[in-house]
Amino acid sequence: MSAIAKTIWVIESRIGMPVTLDELAAHAGVSRFHLSRIFPLATGYSISGYLRGRRLSVAARRLAGGAPDILEVALDAGYGSHEAFTRAFREQFGTTPDELRRKGSIASLKLVESLPMDSPASPDLAPPIIDRRPAMRMTGLREKMDMSNANAIPVLWQRFGPYLGHIPGAVAPAAYGVVVDMEGELCDYMAGTEIAPGTDVLPELKVLTLPARRWARFRHQGHISTIRGTIAAIFDYGLGRAGLVQDEEMSFVEYYGPDFDPMAGTGTVDIWIGLKD
């Protein structure tokens, strides 16, 4: 099993039981820092967000089924009091446990379902191209993103799209999505393009520099909507099979080639993983 699948297995087998990031990382066989970085990239959830969502979703099903004792449900979900459980439940679903039990239906709730634990053995993930690149200066729109919000990044790309082809000093007609400062489900994300050193930047755009390093460039096959599957495969077995180790600092980049059509969601898309030397 992959590190991600092992983590999901432990969480699912210990719903309502205490579990720490250190325990999950030990079971997965990776560092806690590495696990906390790759899990949201591959799943859209931070580890804590997935664990919280799964526990509350299990509790919601019990309440909608008429569970007579809300405190018992709260304790089974890992909460020490009715108040703490109600607060977390309202934040997750926008309703209270009492209201849900009276309603008797989960139809209006956005539950967090169990993620699949079968590690892909897809032949579609070709071995990566390894190359060393000098520092790259990027400019674009940069915002803090919630990785569990599937629509946030596409919306940012819709805003950035009109700039492509009109940015002074652009090195090539290609675009890059750069993940920066990931913390749980949140990260800074830039939709941008590479520009030549010394180029003046449009005032509404931000600048960041990717340091010189070796990159493993994995090709994504298929529609852009399936990109999380490629990301999961890279961390599940792509890096390990190639004997590569990810650098932990600003080392995840999406490359969109000149032929990529953002409206159709098709064209050349690569995932670049920065490597340790």
Disulfide bonds with the S-S distance in Angstrom:
none
